[in-house]
Amino acid sequence: MAYPMQLGFQDATSPIMEELLHFHDHTLMIVFLISSLVLYVISLMLTTKLTHTSTMDAQEVETIWTILPAIILILIALPSLRILYMMDEINNPSLTVKTMGHQWYWSYEYTDYEDLSFDSYMIPTSELKPGELRLLEVDNRVVLPMEMTIRVLVSSEDVLHSWAVPSLGLKTDAIPGRLNQTTLMSTRPGLYYGQ
C-alpha cells in the first residue's frame, strides 16, 4: 500500500515486481550518471575560456559519442527484454481466475471450480468504517493462494478498464471482446489493493 508523501514504489510482493524495481534502479543510475556528466561539461564550458582551436578535426571524439550512446542503450535494452519475456511467461498455472470489468464493479470467477463467482463493488464513502481506505475498499475481496502460479484472464463487458495491482507489478487492460491474460505469484501473505 502506498503512503502519503511516499517517493518510491510500493514494496514488491512478487518476483516480477522485484525485477522491475531492480531494473528501475539500474536505469535511474544510468540516467543519473549521464545527467551528472552533461551538467559537469556544461558548467566547464560556461566557466573556462576555450583555448583549444583544433576542435574541428575531432574524429576520435565523434567516434566516441557515437559508440557510447549505443553501448548505453544496449545496457538498458537487454535487462528490459529479459523482464518483458519473464512477464509474458505462463508456466502451468495452479489456478485460473476470470476477471470481467463492468462500469462500476468487477466480476470474478474461479474457473477451476463450478459455480464459484462473485461481484466486487466499491464501498461508498459514506459507508466506510474508520481505518478503511476511500476508493480502495470493496465488499467482496478476491482471495488467492500464495507461492502458486495464478493465471488471470481479464476482459470487459461494456467499457475500457484497467486491472492493476501495483505491489504485484500487474496492470492489464480490460477491453470488450478481447481476452487478455496475465500471471501472478505472491511471495508473502497480505492485503493488496488494486486500482
Phi, psi and chi 1 to 4 in degrees:
 res  aa     phi    psi   chi1   chi2   chi3   chi4
   1 MET       -  132.9  173.2   69.2 -164.3      -
   2 ALA   -78.3  147.1      -      -      -      -
   3 TYR  -111.6  157.3  -61.7  102.1      -      -
   4 PRO   -59.2  141.5  -23.2   31.9      -      -
   5 MET    65.0   18.8  -56.2  -61.9  -71.2      -
   6 GLN   -75.9  130.8  179.6  177.2  -17.0      -
   7 LEU   -94.3  -31.0  -65.7  178.0      -      -
   8 GLY   -97.3 -169.6      -      -      -      -
   9 PHE   -78.0  168.3  -72.0  103.2      -      -
  10 GLN   -70.0  161.4  -63.4  179.1   19.9      -
  11 ASP   -62.5  137.6  -68.9  -23.4      -      -
  12 ALA   -73.9  136.7      -      -      -      -
  13 THR  -116.2  -13.6  -52.2      -      -      -
  14 SER  -125.6  158.0   68.3      -      -      -
  15 PRO   -60.7  -33.9  -20.8   29.0      -      -
  16 ILE   -64.6  -43.6  -64.4  -66.8      -      -
  17 MET   -66.7  -34.5 -170.8   59.7 -172.0      -
  18 GLU   -62.5  -42.0  -71.9  176.0    8.1      -
  19 GLU   -65.0  -39.8  -69.1  -69.5  -31.1      -
  20 LEU   -63.8  -38.8  -73.0  170.6      -      -
  21 LEU   -65.9  -41.4  -71.8  176.7      -      -
  22 HIS   -63.5  -41.2  -69.4  -54.9      -      -
  23 PHE   -65.2  -39.9  175.2   68.3      -      -
  24 HIS   -60.1  -46.6  171.6  -94.8      -      -
  25 ASP   -64.3  -39.9  -64.7  -18.5      -      -
  26 HIS   -60.3  -48.6  166.8   75.6      -      -
  27 THR   -68.3  -39.1  -52.6      -      -      -
  28 LEU   -64.1  -35.8 -162.0   62.3      -      -
  29 MET   -66.5  -40.5 -171.3   55.6   63.5      -
  30 ILE   -63.4  -44.9  -68.4  173.1      -      -
  31 VAL   -63.0  -39.6  169.1      -      -      -
  32 PHE   -64.0  -42.7  175.3   73.0      -      -
  33 LEU   -65.7  -42.0  -69.3  173.0      -      -
  34 ILE   -64.4  -44.1  -69.1  171.2      -      -
  35 SER   -63.6  -40.3  -59.0      -      -      -
  36 SER   -64.4  -42.3  -60.7      -      -      -
  37 LEU   -63.4  -44.9  178.5   67.8      -      -
  38 VAL   -64.6  -42.3  168.9      -      -      -
  39 LEU   -63.2  -39.0 -175.5   64.6      -      -
  40 TYR   -64.2  -45.2  174.2   71.5      -      -
  41 VAL   -64.7  -41.2  169.4      -      -      -
  42 ILE   -64.4  -43.4  -72.3  174.2      -      -
  43 SER   -65.9  -35.6   64.1      -      -      -
  44 LEU   -64.6  -42.2  -94.0  176.7      -      -
  45 MET   -65.5  -32.8  -71.8  177.4   60.2      -
  46 LEU   -82.3  -22.6  -66.5  175.8      -      -
  47 THR  -105.6  -14.8   56.9      -      -      -
  48 THR  -114.4  155.5   60.4      -      -      -
  49 LYS   -85.2  130.1  -82.0 -173.1  113.8  178.1
  50 LEU   -79.5  118.6  -61.2  175.4      -      -
  51 THR  -114.2  -10.6   55.9      -      -      -
  52 HIS   -82.3  118.4 -160.5  -90.5      -      -
  53 THR  -100.0  -10.0   56.5      -      -      -
  54 SER  -101.3   40.4   62.7      -      -      -
  55 THR   -81.9   -4.6   55.8      -      -      -
  56 MET   -72.9  -24.2  -60.7  -59.1  -74.4      -
  57 ASP  -106.8   55.9  -60.2  -34.5      -      -
  58 ALA  -103.5   66.9      -      -      -      -
  59 GLN   -65.4  -37.4 -169.7   71.4   27.6      -
  60 GLU   -66.0  -42.0  -64.2   85.2   11.7      -
  61 VAL   -63.9  -43.1  172.7      -      -      -
  62 GLU   -64.4  -36.3  -72.8 -174.8   17.5      -
  63 THR   -65.4  -43.5  -56.7      -      -      -
  64 ILE   -64.9  -45.9  -70.7  171.7      -      -
  65 TRP   -79.8    2.8   73.4   40.3      -      -
  66 THR   -95.1  -41.6  -58.2      -      -      -
  67 ILE   -78.3  -38.7  -67.5  174.5      -      -
  68 LEU   -60.8  -45.6 -164.4   60.4      -      -
  69 PRO   -63.1  -32.5  -25.3   34.6      -      -
  70 ALA   -65.6  -40.9      -      -      -      -
  71 ILE   -64.9  -41.3  -67.6  171.1      -      -
  72 ILE   -64.0  -41.4  -69.2  170.9      -      -
  73 LEU   -63.9  -36.3  -72.3  174.7      -      -
  74 ILE   -66.8  -39.7  -70.4  170.6      -      -
  75 LEU   -63.8  -24.8  -73.4  175.5      -      -
  76 ILE   -90.0  -38.4  -66.7  173.0      -      -
  77 ALA   -71.9  -39.7      -      -      -      -
  78 LEU   -64.0  -48.9  -69.9  179.2      -      -
  79 PRO   -63.9  -32.9  -18.3   27.7      -      -
  80 SER   -64.5  -44.0  172.3      -      -      -
  81 LEU   -65.6  -39.0  -73.5  172.8      -      -
  82 ARG   -60.0  -45.4 -173.7  177.4   66.8   84.4
  83 ILE   -67.8  -37.8  -65.8  172.0      -      -
  84 LEU   -60.8  -42.4 -170.9   63.7      -      -
  85 TYR   -71.6  -33.7  -76.5  113.1      -      -
  86 MET   -63.8  -37.9  -79.3  175.1   50.6      -
  87 MET   -69.9  -25.3  -68.5  174.0   72.2      -
  88 ASP   -90.0  -10.4 -157.4   32.1      -      -
  89 GLU   -76.3  140.8  -75.9 -178.6    8.1      -
  90 ILE  -130.0  108.5  -64.2 -179.4      -      -
  91 ASN  -105.0   99.5  -63.2  -34.4      -      -
  92 ASN    40.7   75.2  -61.9  -31.3      -      -
  93 PRO   -64.5  141.9   22.1  -29.7      -      -
  94 SER   -82.9  -21.7  -56.5      -      -      -
  95 LEU  -149.6  143.3  178.1   68.8      -      -
  96 THR  -122.0  130.1  -59.3      -      -      -
  97 VAL  -120.0  124.1  178.4      -      -      -
  98 LYS   -94.0  126.7 -174.2  172.0  105.4  178.3
  99 THR  -118.7  120.0  -54.9      -      -      -
 100 MET  -115.3  124.7  -67.9  -63.9  -72.2      -
 101 GLY   -87.1  132.9      -      -      -      -
 102 HIS  -117.9  173.8  -59.0  -84.9      -      -
 103 GLN   -62.4  -34.6 -163.8  158.4    3.6      -
 104 TRP  -126.8    6.4  -63.6  106.5      -      -
 105 TYR  -159.4  171.4   64.2   97.4      -      -
 106 TRP  -116.8  144.1  -71.1   92.7      -      -
 107 SER  -111.2  133.6  -64.7      -      -      -
 108 TYR  -120.3  142.4  -64.2   98.2      -      -
 109 GLU  -140.1  124.2  179.3 -177.4  -17.3      -
 110 TYR   -84.2  102.0  -67.1   84.9      -      -
 111 THR   -73.4  -15.7   58.0      -      -      -
 112 ASP   -79.5   -9.0  -60.9  -27.4      -      -
 113 TYR  -125.0  147.5  -55.4   97.2      -      -
 114 GLU   -79.9  138.9  -71.3 -175.0   26.1      -
 115 ASP    52.5   42.9  -68.9  -26.4      -      -
 116 LEU  -119.4   86.0 -172.4   52.5      -      -
 117 SER  -144.4  155.1   62.5      -      -      -
 118 PHE  -158.6  163.3   59.4   92.5      -      -
 119 ASP  -104.3  146.6  -65.3  -26.2      -      -
 120 SER  -122.7  106.4 -179.5      -      -      -
 121 TYR  -100.6  145.2  -70.6   90.3      -      -
 122 MET   -72.6  139.0 -167.4  168.5   33.2      -
 123 ILE   -78.3  128.0  -63.6  177.1      -      -
 124 PRO   -61.3  151.6  -18.0   27.3      -      -
 125 THR   -57.8  -36.1  -53.8      -      -      -
 126 SER   -69.2  -20.0   58.8      -      -      -
 127 GLU  -102.4    5.3  -62.7  177.1   15.2      -
 128 LEU   -71.8  142.1  -72.5  175.1      -      -
 129 LYS   -88.8  160.5  -63.7  179.5  179.9   91.2
 130 PRO   -59.2  133.1  -23.8   31.7      -      -
 131 GLY    94.5  -14.0      -      -      -      -
 132 GLU   -82.5  151.9  -69.2 -175.8  -25.2      -
 133 LEU   -96.7  130.1  -59.2  168.1      -      -
 134 ARG   -67.2  137.2 -177.2  177.2  165.7  -92.4
 135 LEU    67.0    6.9  -59.7  178.0      -      -
 136 LEU  -121.6  -23.9  -68.2  176.6      -      -
 137 GLU   -79.8  141.3  -63.7  -68.1  -19.5      -
 138 VAL  -128.6  163.6  -67.3      -      -      -
 139 ASP   -79.4  -32.8   58.4   -6.2      -      -
 140 ASN  -126.4  114.0  -68.1  -43.0      -      -
 141 ARG   -89.8  151.4  -66.2 -179.1  174.4  145.8
 142 VAL   -81.9  129.0  176.7      -      -      -
 143 VAL  -108.9  123.2  178.2      -      -      -
 144 LEU  -129.0  147.3  -62.5  173.2      -      -
 145 PRO   -74.0  154.0   25.3  -31.9      -      -
 146 MET   -96.9  160.3   62.8  177.9 -101.4      -
 147 GLU    55.6   34.2  -64.8 -176.9   -2.2      -
 148 MET  -134.5  143.7  -68.4  176.9   70.2      -
 149 THR   -76.3  124.9  -54.9      -      -      -
 150 ILE  -123.0  129.3  -60.0  164.5      -      -
 151 ARG   -95.9  132.3  176.1  176.9   43.8 -158.7
 152 VAL  -116.6  119.2 -178.5      -      -      -
 153 LEU   -95.2  124.5  -57.2  173.2      -      -
 154 VAL  -121.6  129.6 -178.1      -      -      -
 155 SER  -150.0 -177.3 -172.3      -      -      -
 156 SER  -138.7  151.5  174.0      -      -      -
 157 GLU   -90.4  -34.6  -76.3  -76.0  -27.6      -
 158 ASP  -131.0  -55.8   43.4   23.3      -      -
 159 VAL  -125.9  174.1  -64.8      -      -      -
 160 LEU   -70.6  136.1  -65.4  174.4      -      -
 161 HIS  -133.6  173.1  -63.6  -76.3      -      -
 162 SER  -139.9  121.6 -174.9      -      -      -
 163 TRP   -97.8  115.4 -168.6   81.7      -      -
 164 ALA  -136.9  140.7      -      -      -      -
 165 VAL  -132.8   98.1 -177.0      -      -      -
 166 PRO   -59.9  -37.9  -23.8   32.9      -      -
 167 SER   -71.3  -17.9   60.9      -      -      -
 168 LEU   -94.2   -5.6  -68.4  171.5      -      -
 169 GLY    73.2   33.3      -      -      -      -
 170 LEU  -114.5  137.9  -66.6  175.1      -      -
 171 LYS  -157.8  115.0 -175.3  170.4 -178.5  132.4
 172 THR  -131.1  135.0  -55.5      -      -      -
 173 ASP   -76.9  138.4  -67.9  -31.6      -      -
 174 ALA  -107.1  109.3      -      -      -      -
 175 ILE  -118.3  130.8  -58.4  167.6      -      -
 176 PRO   -59.0  131.3  -19.7   29.3      -      -
 177 GLY    83.4    1.0      -      -      -      -
 178 ARG  -129.5  139.5 -179.5  175.8  175.7  158.0
 179 LEU  -109.4  110.8 -169.9   65.0      -      -
 180 ASN  -100.3  152.2  -71.0  -31.0      -      -
 181 GLN  -133.0  149.0   72.3  176.5   -4.0      -
 182 THR  -142.7  164.0 -173.8      -      -      -
 183 THR  -124.7  148.0 -177.9      -      -      -
 184 LEU  -142.2  156.4   66.4   92.9      -      -
 185 MET  -151.5  117.8 -175.8  178.0   74.3      -
 186 SER   -90.6  133.9  175.2      -      -      -
 187 THR   -95.7   -6.3   55.5      -      -      -
 188 ARG  -150.2  153.5   60.8  176.8 -172.4 -132.1
 189 PRO   -74.7  157.4   26.0  -32.4      -      -
 190 GLY   161.1  178.4      -      -      -      -
 191 LEU  -107.1  115.8  177.1   61.3      -      -
 192 TYR  -116.1  128.4  -55.4  110.0      -      -
 193 TYR   -93.5  135.4  -71.4   99.3      -      -
 194 GLY  -104.4  173.5      -      -      -      -
 195 GLN  -138.3      -  -61.8  166.5  -19.0      -
